[in-house]
């Protein structure tokens, strides 16, 4: 009989949360500047939405899948595709795909998309309670962002909800920058250089 020997090879990959959070930080930083009136137009927001908001988070999602991290894979992947869709919507609005498509765009459809992402984000917020507190508060601000975007897209009290979305988005950017720094430096120095806060410890059985 021929004996067969099996060798298990473990492939170690780096934690992708830093690059995913950096992509989120940059795209929300740039996009919020437009919402807050600090910059104008969407032409130069779109590349950052595609390459940082979309591709960077998609890359993090793929790497998290290799870590068997369902939460990270789903969250980064879902928001990556959000930014692909958002960038495409802006291109439609700007008439890149033709005047007919731009003229037939119904902003309320975005409202339903934002509402769907709000539901998803609330679920992710619950999950983030068992990661760390910086990520939890990022998700809370994402919830606020989608509340603002949803009501604004439906034309409800835009004077209130549009600024709400803008400030929440800027808050997401700043907290994500901090989260990126913590993910890199804590690992690099092998100690807690930037604290992120312990999980709430409510849902997971820690016995």
N, C-alpha and C positions, 0 to 999 in steps of 0.2 A: 504493500500500500504506500502511496505517496503522501507524505505528511506535508501539510501546508502551514506556513507560518504567516500570521497576520500582524502587521505593524500599524498601530494607530499613530497618526501624525496630527499633532495639534498646531493649528495655524493661529498665531496670536496677532490680532489687529488692534490698532489704537482706538481709544474711545472717540467716536465721531461727534459727540455732542458739541465739542468746541467749534468745529467748522460749521455745524448746523446752526448753532446759536449765532455765530458770526454772520452767516448769510441772512438770518432773520434780523439781526441788529442793523446791518447796513441798509437792507431794503426798507425797513420801517423808518429808519433815520431819514433817508432820502424822500420817501413817500410822504412822511408827516410834514416835511418842510414845505411841500407843495400844498397840503391841506391847511397848514397854518398860515399860508400866504407869505412865507419867507422866500419862496421861489415860485416861478410861474411855469405853466405848461407841463406836459407829460412826456415830451419828446426824449428828454434825457433821464427820465425816471424809468422808462421801459427797459433799457439795457440792464439796469441794476435789478429790476424785478425778475428778469429772465435768468441772469447769470448768478446772482446772489440769492434772491428770494426763492428761485425755482431750482436751479442746478445744484447749488451748494447744499440745500436741504435734501434734495433727492439723493445726492451722493451720501449724505449722512444717513439717510433712510436705508440705503443699500448696505452700508457697513453695519448698521444696527441689526439688520436681518442676519448678518453673519455672526453677530453676538447673541442671536436668539432673543433679542430684545423686542418683543411685540409692541410695547408701548412706544419706544423710540422710532421703530420702523413705521408705525402707523401715523404718529404725529408728524414727524419730519416729512414723510411721503405725502400726506394729505395737504400740508401747507405748501409743499413744493408745487403740487398741481394747482393749488389755489393761485399761486403767483403766475404760473403758466397761463391760467385762464384769465386772470386779471390783466396781464400784459396784452393778451389777445383782445380782450374787451376794449382796452384803451386804443389799440390799433384800429379796431372797428370804429370807435368813436371819432378818431382822427381822420377817418376816410381812407386809410391805407388800402383797404380791401374794396374800395369803390363807394361812390356816393349813395347808391341804392341800399347797400347794407347798412350804412351809417344812418340813413333817413328812416329805416325801419327798425332801429334799435329801440327796444322798450326797456327803460330803466327799472321798471318794476320786476322784470325777470332777474335782475341783479339782486333785488330785495329778497326774492325767494332763495337765491343762492347763498346770500349772506345769512339768512335765517337758518338755512341748513347747516352752515358752518358754525353758527352760534350753538345749535344743538350739539354738534360734534365737539365743539370746544368746551362746553360745560362738562361733557363726559370725560374729556381729557383732563379737565381741571380736577375732577374727583380723583383720577388716576395719579395726577402729579402730587397729590398730598402724600404719597408714599415714595416720592423721590427726594426732593429737598425744597426748602421754602422759597429760594430764589425762583426756581422753575414754577412753583405754585403761583407766585405773584405775577410772573410773566403770563401765565394762563388766565389769571383773573383779569388782567389788563386786556388780553385778547378777547375775553368775553365782553368787556366793556366796549372794545373796538367794534365787535360785530353787532352789538346792540345799536350803537351809533350809526354804523353803516346801513343796517337793515331799515331803521326808521327813516333815515335820510333818503334811501333809495325809494321808499314808498311815499316820500314827500310829506312825512309827518314831522312837524316842528323841526325843520331843518336848521333853524337858527340855534337850536339847543343841541341836537344830536350830531350835527356835522362837527362843531368844535369838540364835542365829547370824544368823537372818533379820532380827531386829530391829536388831542392831548394824550389819549390812551395809547395811540400809536407811537408817539414820541417816548412815552414811558416804557413801552415794550422795548424800544431801541436801547434806551439807557440801561435797563435791567439786563438785557441780552448781552450788551457789551461787558457788564460785570460778570455775568454767567460764563461768558467766553473766557475772560481772564482767569476766573476761578478754575474752570475745567483744565486750562493749560498749566497755570502756575502751581496749583495744588499737586498735580501729577508730576510736574517738572522738578519741584523741590522736595517731593515726597512727604509733605506735611500740609497742614491747613494754613495756607498763606492768605487766602481770601475766603472767609467763612460763608457758607451757603445755607446753613440752618438744617437741623435734623428733620427727618420725615415726621409727620404728625403722629404716626403710629396708631391710627384709628381702625383701619380696615384690615391690615395684614396681621396674621397670627404670628406673634413673635415669641411664643412659648417654646 
